[in-house]
Each structure stands twice: as C-alpha cells, then as structure tokens.
C-alpha cells in the first residue's frame, strides 16, 4: 500500500482511496482530493512535513499525518 507521504518530489500519482475518519476525511475531500484525481508532488519540506502538492490546478500543503491517509497508485 502506497500512501502520498511516501511519494518523492516530481512524481504524479492517482488517488486510489481515502482512509481516515469523519471530519478529517471530509476536510481532505473538501480540498479536492478525491478518488481518481491526479496529484503532483511539488515539494517535501526537509523534515517531511508539510508536503506541497498540486491538485486540480491549484497548490496545496498537506501535513504528513493527512498525507498518510491518502492511498495512491
């Protein structure tokens, strides 16, 4: 199982599944990260937190904990 926090910079992946519960999952979906959408990993901070991605044409910063809930392929 590959999660978004394990993807190196410069790669584009497709969201396979969102894990997580209630409000956190809802917040991730509200940001435009839903099943089947492409996510491009732009930058990863030196300590791995946050991760900067491009989704649906806009830039987004995700906490490592949130990125772990996003399964990708």
C-alpha positions in Angstrom: 0.0 0.0 0.0 1.5 3.3 -1.2 0.5 6.5 0.6 1.0 10.1 -0.5 3.6 10.8 2.2 6.0 8.2 0.6 5.9 9.6 -2.9 9.1 11.5 -4.0 9.2 15.0 -5.4 8.3 15.4 -9.1 6.0 12.4 -9.3 2.3 12.4 -10.3 0.1 9.8 -8.8 -3.6 8.9 -8.8 -5.6 8.8 -5.6 -6.9 5.2 -5.0 -8.6 5.5 -1.7 -9.0 7.8 1.3 -8.7 6.3 4.8 -9.4 8.2 7.9 -12.4 9.1 9.9 -15.2 11.7 9.8 -14.1 15.4 9.9 -10.5 14.7 8.7 -11.6 12.7 5.7 -14.3 15.3 4.9 -11.6 18.1 5.1 -9.3 16.2 2.7 -12.2 15.7 0.3 -13.2 19.4 0.6 -9.6 20.2 -0.6 -10.4 18.4 -3.9 -8.5 15.2 -3.1 -11.0 12.5 -4.1 -10.8 9.0 -5.6 -9.4 9.0 -9.2 -7.9 12.5 -9.1 -4.2 13.1 -10.1 -1.9 14.6 -7.5 1.6 16.0 -8.4 4.1 16.2 -5.6 5.9 19.5 -5.9 8.0 19.8 -2.7 8.6 18.0 0.5 9.9 20.0 3.4 13.3 19.0 4.9 11.8 17.1 7.8 9.0 15.7 5.6 6.3 18.0 6.9 4.4 19.6 5.2 4.2 18.2 1.6 3.3 20.6 -1.1 1.2 19.1 -3.9 -0.8 20.3 -7.0 -4.3 19.1 -7.2 -6.9 20.2 -9.8 -4.7 23.1 -10.9 -4.0 24.6 -7.5 -1.3 24.2 -4.9 -1.9 22.7 -1.5 0.2 22.0 1.6 -0.6 18.8 3.5 0.5 17.6 6.9 2.4 14.3 6.9 -0.4 12.8 9.0 -3.0 13.8 6.4 -0.9 12.5 3.5 -0.7 9.1 5.2 -4.5 8.8 4.9 -4.3 9.1 1.1 -3.7 5.8 -0.7 -2.2 6.3 -4.2 -1.1 4.3 -7.2 
